[in-house]
Amino acid sequence: MNVTVLVRPRDGILDPQGEAVRRSLSGLGYPAADVRAGKVFDLQVEADDAESARRIAGEIAERVLSNPLIEQYEIEVGA
Amino acid sequence: MRVGVVTYPGACDDRDAMHAVALLGAEPVRLWHADPDLGGVDAVIIPGGFSYGDYLRPGALAALSPVMRGVRAHAAAGRPVLGICNGFQVLTEAGLVPGVLRPNASLKFRCHDVALTVERESPWLPGCAPGDELSIPMKHHDGCWFADQAQLAELEAAGQVLLRYRENPNGSVGSVACVCNEAGNVAALMPHPEHAVEQLIGSTDGRILLQGLLDLAESPLAAHSSV
């Protein structure tokens, strides 16, 4: 089962990487008011159904893929 | 006195740490990341470097490695652990010291001596008084220590902030440079005490923290009234 985990900086946490990208975009003349940089993990999880795939991916996201002090995550379960 | 120094794939300061331990008269013991057995060492150093290529988050994968099972048990028994640079990142990711290390606010790799102010008396800082200044080199890209305001206030109140940067080089909240766990037997910092042990290269202030590690291994933490 394909699962995508999106990891983003938590709201309110300074994201220096996103800010550096925003400055470069402004330099090119783009009206980018804010940029936040995150990560995408595409996993293939061995699971019987979408619900258990989501549960396993959630545990992985919580324990490994994100640091809850500074990051939040979302899970999308595909086919 | 035997001091274990953990070698991870990508560690680069393990040999300097072992050299510094030997200079202070203790026996350095190399520990391997894949082996959870610490061989009965009295103290542990998690050294600097770029474990697992800093993949995912600095220290995150090292924190999951087998040796950390041994380090957790060692720490849980009240024995001392010092994390340096990448070792600080590993210990935060392992939940053994509070907070997390993020990219420097400047996004620049900073490599220079840094002035640190002693925040409080601590067995980690033998002979130091609050307000004393230490000079120890730092070299990192991801040394911006973060905790939210509530957690920072708790740590300050509990006396877990040991050193602050005199001039904040990386955006760490509260200019915090060195923190310890609640029990006081696990401490960590981004600057490198093991690179400041010989006058020839500028400073011997790093010996203070390393001596603190040896002192804590020698006598149980409960014997120290300042914690």
Interface residues (C-beta under 8 A of the other chain):
Chain A: I13 L14 P16 Q17 A20 V64 L65 N67 L69 I70
Chain B: L56 R57 A60 L64 E93 G99 V100 R102 P103 N104 A105 S106 L107 C144 F146 A147 D148 G171
